[in-house]
C-alpha cells in the first residue's frame, strides 16, 4: 500500500474525530472551514498540526486546470 495514501487517510480520520469531538462536546457546532479548489478538482491534504491553543492547521495541494499544483497554507 502506498504510504502517502495511508498517511493522508490517517490525517483525515484524525481531522474528522477532532471536528466531531469539538462540535458535539458542546452540542452545537462551534466552527467549520471548508476549502474547494479550482473546478471541484481533487484537493489533497498533506499535513495537519494542532497548536497549544487548540487551533488546527492543514496544508495540502490543489491542481490548477493546466496541470500545475498550488500549495495551500493556512
C-alpha positions in Angstrom: 0.0 0.0 0.0 1.2 3.5 -0.8 2.4 5.1 2.4 1.3 8.6 1.3 -2.3 7.3 1.0 -2.1 5.7 4.4 -0.8 8.9 6.0 -3.5 11.0 4.2 -6.2 8.6 5.4 -4.9 8.8 8.9 -4.8 12.6 8.8 -8.3 12.8 7.5 -9.5 10.4 10.2 -7.9 12.5 12.9 -9.5 15.6 11.5 -12.9 14.0 11.5 -12.5 12.9 15.1 -11.3 16.4 16.2 -14.2 18.1 14.4 -16.7 15.7 15.8 -15.3 16.0 19.4 -15.2 19.8 19.2 -18.7 20.1 17.7 -20.5 17.5 19.7 -18.9 18.1 23.1 -20.8 21.4 23.2 -24.0 20.0 21.5 -23.8 22.8 18.8 -21.3 23.3 16.0 -18.5 25.6 17.1 -16.8 26.3 13.8 -16.4 24.9 10.3 -14.0 25.7 7.5 -14.1 24.2 4.0 -11.8 24.5 1.0 -12.8 23.7 -2.5 -10.0 24.3 -5.1 -10.3 25.0 -8.8 -13.4 23.5 -10.5 -14.0 20.9 -7.8 -10.7 19.2 -8.5 -9.1 16.8 -6.1 -7.9 18.8 -3.1 -5.2 16.7 -1.3 -4.3 17.2 2.4 -0.7 16.6 3.2 -0.1 17.7 6.8 -2.0 18.7 9.9 -0.9 20.3 13.1 -2.8 21.1 16.3 -1.2 24.0 18.3 -1.3 24.6 22.0 -4.4 26.8 21.7 -6.3 24.0 20.0 -6.2 25.5 16.5 -5.9 23.1 13.6 -3.7 23.9 10.6 -3.9 21.8 7.5 -1.8 22.1 4.4 -2.1 20.4 1.1 -2.3 20.9 -2.7 -4.9 21.6 -5.3 -4.3 21.2 -9.0 -5.0 24.1 -11.4 -6.8 23.3 -14.7 -3.5 23.5 -16.6 -2.0 20.7 -14.5 0.3 22.7 -12.2 -0.1 22.4 -8.5 -0.9 25.1 -6.0 0.3 24.7 -2.4 -2.2 25.7 0.2 -1.1 27.1 3.6 -3.2 28.2 6.5 
